[in-house]
Amino acid sequence: MKKRFAIVIDSFSNITKEKAKENNLFYIPLQIILDDISYNEGVDFSLEEFLIKINKSKSSKTSLPNLELLNDLIEEIKKDYDGAIFIPVSQKFSGTYNLLKNLVKDNKNFHVLDTCFVGKTGFYVAKTIREKMDSGLDIEEILEWVSEFNSKTINYIIPRKIATISKSGRASTLLKSFVNKLNLVFTIQFDENGIKIASINTFINKSIKKALNRIENFIQKREIENYEIDLISNGDFLALEETKEMFGKKNFKINEIYLSSAAAMINGGFTGITIVFREKI
């Protein structure tokens, strides 16, 4: 009898728990703490409600998922499934990955993946995994597909104000060393090899252009029709419009535009843009 695997994503995937359930996916909410009150992202409020709350709050930060909730989820999966695939936010941005690895370390059929997926990419990958499982692919083939897809995914994170990332504690030492140079805009590349500074510029439009040039170089020997681009806004609509204009001039079609998750906004600040370049699913 073929094994049944649960597929688990977290709220970094930019969807709600209800949306995950509609797609036969399990869901882990990251914790958002506003004025010392803890909320489960994607459960206790919508993104629109979060924006209202954060504008009224004096302090904001993120925290690991509730441990009791995680243990209950794992026990539920053990009871009804033969194994699970977890697609949490990367360990480069959160301790969720390491926490999950520790909680399921004694179960060889529980796979916790560390990927470079940001925004809805994780959600789309999870849905595709479900489809591949339903079509008969075994777990080894699916994990191989995820690894290959991850290798063809590149994200460019371009904050207008680098100080907001430094305050979150998620920036590298190298990145923090430049914080005082407030007139600089960084292009941060995040892919399967980790995080690096791709360029440093004086204006955000130059950073966006550098990211565009890197994407052009990447696809020189590939078919652009096989790839798609998402734009994730942190609420900086000027940066969003500049990005749309530049990509439009190159005839690059934008697949989807949406707001960052609450956790991403708090850790990355409320400025700038994230460009997601990935193979079509």
N, C-alpha and C positions, 0 to 999 in steps of 0.2 A: 504493500500500500504506500502511495506517495506521501511524503511528509508535508505537513501543513506548516507554513511559516507566517508569523505575524510580521508586519512592516510598521516601523515606528519612526515618526518624525517629531521635531519639536517646533516651538512657536517661532524660531528663527526663520522658518520656511515661509513666513508671511501669510499663513492661513490660520483660521480658528479651529478649535477642537471640533465644532459642528461640521465644518467643511471636511476635516480629516475623516470623521465618522462616515460622512456621505460617500467617501471614496474607499471605504473599508481599510482605513489606516488607523493605527493607534497614535496617540498624541501626548507629548510632554510639554507642559507650559513652563516657560522660564519665569522667574519671579521678578516683578517690577516693584520697587519700593519708592513710594512717593510720600514725603513728609513722615517717614518711619512707619507707614502703613503698607503692608505687603499685598500685592495682587498677583494672580495667575494670568499671565499674558495669553490672550486668545480665548480666555474663559470668562474672566470677570469684567472685561470691557472690550469694546471694539476699538479699532485703531483711531477712529474719529473721536470716540469718547476719551481715549488716552490723550489726544492732542489738547482737548479741553482741560483735562485734569492736570497735565504737565504745565500748562500755561498759568494755572492757579497755584501750583506747588512751589515751595521754597527749596526743596532738595529732591534729588532723584538719583537712583542707582539701580543696578541689576544684581541678582543673586542666583545661585544654583537652584535647580528645581527642588521642590519639597521632597525630602528623603522618604517620608512615609508614603507619599504619592507614588514615588518610583518603585518602592518595594511592593506596594499593592499591585502596580501595573505588571511588574515582573512575575509575581505569583499568579496573576490572572492569565498571563501568557503561558506560563508553565503548565497550568491546568488544562488549557484548551488547545495548545499548539505544540508542535514538535521542536520548534526553534523560532528564531526571530532575527530580523535585520534591523538594526538601529542606524538612523542617519541623523545624528545630532549636529549642532553647530560645531565647527572645527575647534580642535583644542588650541589653535592659535588665538582664538577669541574668547574661549570659555573653558571652565573646568568640567563642564557637563560630560564631555567625552571620557575623561579619566574616571569620573565618578561612575559612569555606566560600566566601563571596563572592569572596574573593581567589583561592582555588584553582581556581574554575570560571569566572572572569571572561571567559575567551576562548571559552567555549562558550555560544552564545545559547540553546540548548535545555536548559540547566541552570538551573532556577529555585529560588533560595533564598528562602524566605518568612520574613518577620519578623512574627510574630503575637503575640497575647496569650494563647495557649493554655498552660495549666499542667496538670500531672497527665495523666490519661488522655485529656483532650480532644484532644491532638495525635494520639494513637493512633486514636481514633474518627474523626477527620477523615481521617487517612491511609487507613483502611479504606474510608471512603465515597468517597474519590477513586478508589481501585482499582475499586470497584463502578461508579462513573460512567464510568470509562474502558472497562470491560468492556461497558457498555451502549451505547457509541458516542459519548459526548460528547468534543468536541475539547479541546485544552489550554486555549484561551482561555476557553471556557465554564466549565471546571473552576476556573481561577484566579479568575474572576469570582465563582463560588459561594463559594470559600474567603474571599475578601475580604468578601463580604456576611455570611457566617457569623461571621467575626471581629468585624465591627461590632456583632453582637448578642450578644457574649460579654463578661461582666464578672466579674472576680475580686475578692474581698475577702480580703486577707491580714491576719490579726489575731494578731500575736505577743503573748504575755503579757509577755515581757521584751524590750524594744526593743534593749537593749545587745547581744544576740546577733547581731542583723542588722547593727548598726554594725560589729562586729568582722569581719564577713565581707567588708566593703569594697564591698558591693553596694547600700548605702543611699545616698540622695541627701544632699547637704550640708545641706539643710533638715532632713531626718530626723535626721542626726547631731547637729544643734545642740540637740536635745531629749534627748539620751541621758542626761544627768545627772538628768533628772526621772524617776527610776525608778518613781515611783508612777503614771505615766501609761501608758495603753494606747492604741495607735494602730490606726485602721482604715485600711489602705492599699488604695486602689482601683487596679486594674490593668486597663486596657482598651485599645482600639485607639489611644487618644490618649496612652498612656503610663502613668506612675505618679504618683499624687498622694495626699496625706493627706486622706482623706475625713472623718475626725473624730478628736478626741483626747478620751479619757475617763479617769475614775479607776478604773473596774473593767471587766474584760473582758466581762461580761454587757451593759454599756451599749454597748460597741463592737459586739458581735454584734447588738444591737437596732438600732443605727444602720444597719448593713449591711442588715438585714431591711427597715427603712423605705425605704432606697434602692431595694431590689428591688421593693417594693410600688409606689413611685412610677414605676419604669421600666415596669411592666406595666399601668399604669392604662388605657392605650389598646390593650392587646394581650391576646391570649388566653393565660392561664397554661397551658392544656393544650398549647400549642406550645413550652413551655420546660421545662427540667429543672434540678435542683440537685444538685450533688455536694458532699460534704464531705470535705476532705483533712486528716487529722490528722497533726501533727508528734509525736505521742506524748503529747499533753496530753489525756488522756481526760476530765478534768473539763470542759474547754472544749468538747469534742465533745458531752458529754451536755447541757450548757447550750444549745448550738446546736440540737440535736435537739429539745429541749423547746420552745424558742421558736418554731421553725418548725412544730412539731406543733400548737401553739396557733392558728397562722394557717392550719392545714390545708394547708400546703405539703408536698407529698410529696417525700421525699429519694430521688433516683434511685440513688445509690451512695455508699458510705462506704469510704475506704481510706487507708492510710498514705502519707505523702509519699515521694518517691524519696530515695535516700541523699544525692544532691547538694543537693536542696532542704532536707533536714534540716540538713545541715552549714552551708549559707549562711543559712538562716532561723532556726536555733536549734531546740531541741527542745520548744518551748512554743507554745501557740496553735492556731489553726485557719485553714484557707483555705476560703472558700465560693465555689464555681464556679457561675455562673448563665449558662446558654446556651440557644440554640434547640435543640430536639430534632433529632437526626440520624436 
